[in-house]
Structures are given as structure tokens and as C-alpha cells.
């Protein structure tokens, strides 16, 4: 986590809403509700009574120093971990305790800090398998997806991947592989997209491309995005709202401007 000027010079979120209004306060639009989640590993309290909501069409950044509980929170939301206490609701239905595959089927997509793709397959084949998995068909039967060609091609175009469609993922630059992983998540048509450091390891141009795509995802109100990110310029430029975790508990939540001015956050990050 950078401990310098990003708190001073970051731009307001692109496509953001009026300061002070949190869409997650509108009950009818809530996609994700996390209620009093706690998770411990032995004597280590990774999450302590964590509660928040995220609304459809909202981009929320979950930030905090290493060890704050961000990854554990993601793992509880997507079913990789069961909470010790509390509950997770997606679109009003409880998902805590369900296995990851069942949570994904209910509408949670995820990308990881290290891009996860099928390296031996082409970009086109990767996306075809994701569409097949969504529709409950055998991912190996790629030839049976002819009627999904328009959808597949549109998704490749949306992610600026059309020119790389026939390239094997093992040969891709890291930024391109991250976009393929995002395409796999979007092929599932998620209600909630979890993105673990979406710009990590990417150059400036690739960062802008990924975050522009994220803005497009939420602009039509079809999904909500929760992302972790260590680059505060990215957070303050692209998040509608920011949740700050510290030592497993929520330290602060608010708009980028509110978080930037919060003395508790400044003390935690800048030692002031």
C-alpha cells in the first residue's frame, strides 16, 4: 500500500454518483448483504463482525493493509470458506455454507490476483467453456456452441480480445490474460463480480482498459462489483464507495472523498 500522495490527488470516481448517496442504502437494489461475519483460524481473527451491503450497479472497493482480511472476506462470499458466525445473502437468499460451485450458479463471479485461465486452450475456447458451464452443458463439447457464437464474439469484442481469439492463453501477456479471466467471469452473467486486485501487474494502458470495462459492466445496472486494490489512484478514480478493513474489522466506509479525508484511515495508512 502506497503511503504517499494518492490520498491528495486522486480524481473523483468516473461515472460516480452524487456525494453522500450510497445506493446500497436502497433496499430494493441490494445485491449483496454481508451480516456480522466472523472468521478465525486458530487464534487469528481474520474477520470480526463484518457487515456491509452492495447495490446493483455499484462499484465498491475493499481496501486494507496486508492481513486485513480482504481475501478471507472474498472467500466467505464466494463459498470457499464458511463463516464461523454471520450470514451472506445474494439477491435476498442466503449463500453462506454453500459450496463455491453453487454460489457461482446463484450469480457470483470472481477473478483472482493471479490470472486463472486454461493455458493450453485458445481465448475463444476458454470463453466457450465458460458459456457452456453457465448453461449446464459439457465444457468439452465446444463444437455444440455454434448458436452461441454471437454472444461469444460480443464478449470478446467487449473485452478487446477479438484479435487474440485464436491465441493460446499460455502465450498471452499478463494484462491480456487478466482480460481473458474477466471474460470467463462475465460469461457466467453474474449478479456480483468479485475482482481481486484487477490491475495488479498491469501497465497503465491495461489498467485503464480493465477499469473502463468494469465501469461498462455496472453502467447498465446488470451487476455489482466488489474489488480489492492496492493502487489508491485506481480506487479513488473508479470506486463509487470504499470499505476499509483493518485487522479484520471495518475501520471506515464512505465515498472516495470521505475516505480520503478520514483521519482514522490516514492514520492507518500514513502513520499520521
N, C-alpha and C positions, 0 to 999 in steps of 0.2 A: 504494500500500500504506500503510495507516494505520500510524503508528509510535507508537501510544499504548496505552491501557488494554486493548484487546481481548485481549492475552495474559494479563491478570489476571482478567477477569471472565466469560469465556465459559463457557457451560453445557456439560456433557458431551453427547456425540452422542446424539440421540434414537434409541431403538431399537438403541443400540450394544451391543457385546459386552464381555465381561469384559476389564479392562485386562491387557495383556501377551500376549493371544492374538491372533495375526494369522491369519485364515482363509486368507490366501494361502500360508501355510506348509503347508497340507494339499494335497498334490499332486493328489489326485483331484478337487478342486474348482476347480483353476486354470482360468480363462477366458482370461486374457491373460498372456503371458510375453514380456517385453522383455529381450533379452540383448545386453549390451555394444554398444549402439547408439552410433554416432558419425556426425555430420553437420557438414560445413563448407561455408561459402560464401566462396570465395576464401581469404583468410587468417583469416576469422572462424570460430571453432569453436563452432557453435551447440549441439551435443550432444557430450559427452565420456564415452564408456564408460558409458552409462546402462543400468542393469539393474533390473528390478522385476517383480513378479507381482501379479495381481489375481484374487481368487476370486469365484466365483458368489455373488451375494447381498451383495457388499461395496461400500460407498461409499468411494472414495478421492479425496482432494483433492490436486491437483498445484499447488503454490504456489511463488512466487518473484517477485523484482522484475522490472520490465520488462526484456526482453532476456535473461532467464534461460534460455530455451529451451523454454518451455511449449508455444507454438504449433507450433514445429518438431517437438516430440515428438508432438503430436496429428497433425500432417500426415504423419509417418512411419507412425504406427499405422494411419491410415485410407487410406494409399496415395497421398496427394497428392505425397509425396516418397519417393524410395528412399534408404535409409541408405547411407553410404559404407562402413560396416562394421557387423557385428552382424546380428541377426535378430529378427523379430517372429513370435510364434506365437499363433494364436487357436484355443482348444479343441484344442491339440496339433498343429495344422497350420500350416506357415509361410505367412505372407501378405506378408512384405516383398517389394517388387518388383512385386506385383500392382497393376493399376490400381484407382482408387477404387471403380468400379462392382463389380468382382469382390470387393473387400474387403467392401463393403456386402452383397453377396449371401451372403457367408460369415457375416454376423451382426454387423457393426459399424454402429451408427447414430451420428449426430452432430448436435448443434445448435451454432450459432455465436454469437459475441458480438453481432453484428447479426442480428436475426431474418431468416431466409430463407424466404419463402413465395411462392406465386403470387398476387400482389397483385390481379390482375383477376378472380380466382375467389373463390367463397364458401368459407367454412370447411369446409362439408360436401364441396364439390368437391375442395378441397386434400387432405383425408384420403382421399377415394375414389381419387384418383390415386395416392397413396402405397400404398394396398392393392393397386391394380392393378399397380403396379410390382413389388411384392413377389411377386405371383402370376404375373408374366411376361406380363400382358395389356397391351393398348394403353391407356395412361392416358386417351386421348381418348374411349374408349368408356365413359363414366361410366354410361350407361343400362344397360349389361350387368352392373352390380354389384348388382342388386336382391337377390340371395341373400346379399350381404354386408352388408345393411342392419343386421342385429342387431349385428354386430361394429363397424360404423361408429358406430352410435348409442351403443354401450357405451363406445367410446373417447372420443367427445365428452363423455359424462357423466363419465368418469374425469378428464378434464382441465377440468371445469367449463365446457365450451364449448357445451352444448346450446342455451342461449338465444341464442347467436351463430351458430348453424349456417348460417343463410341470409344472414349479413352478408358483404360482400366484405372481403377481408383488407386492402385499401388503406384501409378506413375504421376499422380497429381501433386501439385504444390500444396502446401498445408492449408493456405487460405481457400483454395478450391475444394479440398477435401471437407473443410468445415461447412461449405455451402451445400455439398452433397449430403452431409449428415442432416443439415437443416431441411433439405428437400425430403429426406426419409421421414422426418418428424411431421412435416406438413402433409405428406401423402396420407397420413392417418386422420387428417381433418380434425385436429384436436380442439377441444374447448379451452384447454390450458396448455401452454407451451412453457416448459422449464428449460432454461438455457444457462449452462454452467460455463461462465467466462467465454461468451461467444466471440470475443475479439482477441483472445489470448494467442500470441504468436503470429498475429496477422499484421501486415503493413498498413499504413494509413489508408490506402485506397481500398483494401479488402475490408478494413474496419467499417469504413463508410458504407460500402456495399451491403454488408451484413445488417448494419443497423437501419439502413434505408428499407431493407426487406422486412425487418421487424416492424418498422413503422407502417408499412403497407399492410402487414398481417392484421394489425389491430385497427387500422383506419376504417375498415368496413364493419367493425364490431363483431366479427365472427369468432374471435378468440381473445384470450387474455394472455399476457406474457409476464413471467417472473424470471428475472435473470440475476446472476451474480456477476460481479465485475470488479477488478482491482483498479482499473483506469478511471479515475474520477472525472476526467473530461468526458468520457463516454457516458458515465452515469448521469452527470448533470445536463448533458446535451440531449439525452434520449429517454430518460425516465419521466413518467408523469408523477411518480411518487417513490419515495425511498424509505426502506426499512433498515435500520441499523441494528445489527446484533453485536453484543459484546459479552463474552463469557457465557454464551448460551441463552442470554435473555435479551429482550428487545430494549435497547437503550433509547431509541428515538424513532419516530416515524413522521413523515411530512413531505411536502413538496421539495424539490431540489433547493429552492431558495431558503426554505425553513431549515432544512438540514445543514446547509452551508453556514447558516448563522447560529446554529445551536451550540452553546458553549460546552455542553457535555460531549458532543461529537468532536468539536475542536480539541478538547482536552484529551479524548481517547486517541485521536489520530495524530494530533500535532504536539501533544505534550504541553499545551498552554495552560 
